[in-house]
Amino acid sequence: MSDDNNQDINPDRRRFLGAAAMTLAASKLGMIGAVNAGFVKSGTMFDGANDKPAITSFAPLKQIDAGVLNIGYAEDGPPNGPAVILLHGWPYDIHSFVDVAPLLAAKGYRVIIPYLRGYGTTRFLSSTTVRNAQQSAVAQDVIALMDALKINEAIIGGFDWGARTADIMAVLWPDRCTAIVSVSGYLISNQKANHTPLPPKAELGWWYQYYFATERGERGYAENRRDFNKLIWTIVSPKWNFDDATYNRTAESFDNPDHVAIVIHNYRWRLDLAKGEPRYDQFEAKLATAPVITVPTITIGSDFDGAAADGHPYAKTFSGKYGHRVFTGIGHNVPQESPKAFAQAIIDVDGL
């Protein structure tokens, strides 16, 4: 596999953010264009003007012991409906799906939205458990949650860490995945590929990973996590006109006592600067082979993905029933910026 192909398939080394997007000028946000929602073939563009979220909130959260965690999660929809598990990333939380959940619940789905380890009300059961955020550990958390809730299989949808987790679950536990929706496509990390330098402009997009690789960065994130993460929101979703109340609702999840440790370990592990746990070695060995995903899948590209938004760089890594959608005018937080279209993708992948 060439370096270019590694860059395309492995998104840990792929980010198409221009230098201008990295400046404070990005804080000038515009109104979002919205997205239409039919099933389409790879490369079809969506553009519209009416996908505006409603003002919604979750019912009281639930907690359940699952694996090494006590997981906090939101739930909506009938308890006997087809299960949908929606997964957030960094620096976000379950509220990325606050407008998606009722749309799916109205269609009869049982929607589960957990806080990942290190976020919100999710806690480690033991103080001695390693605060490990390697990719297969996060994915196994979701399997443990499904086991605890007695869910045999579910549609898995997510973005950022959540999309990576959906991809990993589809590879390691395909029998537990009815189908997946993965924003930005194939996101399984490859530590070896991450050793390969990229052109300077591409490296610029990963500034925060290099910051997190230092002790100064860990301390800086711990002391300034709310301001730091708000900057990330602004940079990666420059057209999203979010207000302070929307951000602050999510920012509370960063007060989790393990949040900093989990975030720092996640990014250091990707660059092979922090060790994982031996019990996940067999999983990581399989994931390092860039395995093809066979379950029905819809991938989503947005403005955040730049040249990869059309999905062509990773289309061949999905061998089952497959569709790709391109959301224009939308940044990284796809389900919160365009909830109707994201919900429709979940419904449509179920139909595959």
ABEGO torsion letter per residue (X at the ends): XBAAAAAAABAAABBBBBAAAABAAAABBBBBBBBBABBBBBGBBBBBAABBBBBBBBBBBBBBBBEABBBBBBBBEBAABBBBBBBBBOBBBAAAAAAAAAAAAAAGBBBBBBBBBGBEABBBABAABBBBABAAAAAAAAAAAAAAAGBABBBBBBBEAAAAAAAAAAAABAAABABBBBBGEBABBBAAAAABBBBAAAAAAAAAAAAAABAAAAAAAAAAAAAAAAAAAAAABAABBBBAAAAAAAAAAAABAAAAAAAAAAAAAAAGABBBBAAAAAAAAAAAAGBBBABBBBBBBBAAAEAAAAGAAAAAABABBBBBBBBBGBBABAAAABAAAAAAAAAAAAAX
